[in-house]
């Protein structure tokens, strides 16, 4: 089924909902992953979380560049202002979280500044870099990444709090009201693309689904790097 066919069958849904539901199987695999369940249950091994955090930090620089380029490509000052606020959070509070967590996990700069990247991590970086040139594509990438993290964090936030700050704070960061507001704004930006032509919407739907796949593959590779091969990693 093409995305155009899906849209015709579900005209009452906003575009962000259509995209999520069109990629429902992969979206659910990302939001309900064994990795995030274990994180919320405070039973994730430190070695596994350290592997995840090092790989995640490896593309923070790419994410910062993506947001900066998206600010430049934004069509007006209001979206530039919202994105600038997100960029400020990435380069301050969130970066500090990583550094504190690395120290607590016993990792040195040698461990986390130039790690060997898993194929999934490389694919995420490549997808972000490719999406930098187009405002719509960049917003789709950001929307999947941040909306999926809000969604799984909301599922885990109600569980009993664990004693390891780096697990608990990673959930807390992604359920803050400010973060939820940013995700709501991203979804509204996606909804505003509903008048794009069919070819553009098909491209955005493909990108949305690709990002969903990369999100759940990233969690799987964090649990077991051998569980995701390079051949299985999608490319846009």
Buried (B, 14 or more C-beta within 10 A) or exposed (E): EEBEEBBEEEEEBBBBBBBBEBBEEBBBBBBEBEBBBBBBEBEBEEEBBBBBBBBBBBBBEBBBBBBBBBBEBBEEEEBBEBBBBBBEBBBEEBBEBBEEBBEEBEBEEEEBEEBEBBBBBBBBBBBBBBBBEBBBBBBBBBBBBBBBBBBBBBBBBEBEEBEBBBBBEBBBBBBBEEBBEBBEBBBBBBBBBEEBEEEBBBBBBBBBBBBBBBBBBBBBBBBEBEEBEEEEBBEB
